[in-house]
Amino acid sequence: QQRFEELCEYKEANGHCRVPKSYEQNKSLGRWVGKMREYHKNNDMKQDPVWKNRFAQLEAVGFEWEVPVLCPPNEDVWQER
C-alpha cells in the first residue's frame, strides 16, 4: 500500500504515472512500478485474487501498463526541445 500511495503522490506532482525504473528520488517506487508492469505483462495479476485488487487500484489512477522505451523521464522538458 505504501508504494501505491507514493505512486499517487508522484502522479499528483507530475501529472502521470510513468515513473522511470531508475527514478533517483525514490528508487523503490521505480522498481515497484517496473514489477507491476512485469506482473501485468505476464498476466500474473489477473489470475491471483490479491493482485486483482491491486490491478483495479492501478487502473483507477490511470496507470500506464506499457510505456514506450524511448519515453523520456520528463516528457514536458523533452517537448520543449
C-alpha positions, 0 to 999 in steps of 0.5 A: 500500500505504501508504494501505491500511495507514493505512486499517487503522490508522484502522479499528483506532482507530475501529472502521470504515472510513468515513473522511470525504473531508475527514478533517483528520488525514490528508487523503490517506487521505480522498481515497484512500478517496473514489477507491476508492469512485469506482473501485468505483462505476464498476466500474473495479476489477473489470475491471483485474487490479491493482485486483482485488487491491486490491478483495479487500484492501478487502473483507477489512477490511470496507470500506464501498463506499457510505456514506450522505451524511448519515453523520456523521464520528463516528457514536458522538458523533452517537448520543449526541445 
